[in-house]
């Protein structure tokens, strides 16, 4: 009978199946059956619990279903049946929201709530509420991720526009600086060579044509400078105008991100308070298993 207690066949050592209708153990390997009368006693709870701890969820489920045949409202059996369904050994994993992979509308949980006694319904309803909060938090994180992706996109757009603005602001100074750095074949600054050549040509033109040539050249230079600066101002205004949209969208996204973060923190706090309450008001408290058994 010791072999039967461990759910192993005493003939071949295989794991036994339970025939609830015939109330016998059946070995699927060698076909031997064992009397199931033994399980009409309280020991079935101990066997179900041990099977659950060993991750033998199928065997544990069979035992819990047998318990429910005798008492359809047995709290421990109903809870154990749910644990088998979600592959938990105790209720303690619920303290971490990331462990909750069942949904609020889980059919097994729904049937358990329908079958349990009125005094136990609140316990299972709170488990269902934990699933609802977990799903709500998951949606919150997905929306927060979407907003963060939008923020990154808008930040890149704004960064590109700012780079254009900075390029426009330093365009003349950079061009002039680069020109001043240029050297001729002898290594002398090119600006000196060109300057001497230009002054020589201007002097020759003034000598041959008169002073009006100098005035004309000065006017052309002044006109070029004016056109350059006007264009620079117009480009600056356009780029500044282009920045407005991305800045406004970034500010709006930042506000939405903060709101989502606050909402997520609030949901998590609600979840923590709820799950702690589940453990505190457990009709049949369980001990937390060592990590090696989880």
Secondary structure, DSSP 8 states (H G I E B T S, - for coil): -HHHHTTB-TTT--BEEEETTTTEEEETTT--EEE-GGGGSTHHHHHHHHHHHTT-HHHHHHHHHHHHHH-TT-HHHHHHHHHHHHT-SSSGGGGSGGG--S-TT-HHHHHHHHHS-HHHHHHHHHHHHHHHHHHHHHHHHHHHHHHHHHHHHHHHHHHHHHHHHHHHHHHHHHHHHHHHH-B-TTSSBHHHHHHHHHHHHHHHHHHHH-THHHHHHHHHHHHHHHHHHHHHHHHHHHHHHHHHHHHHHHHHHHHHHHHHHHHHHHHHHHHHHHHHHHHHT-TT------GGG-
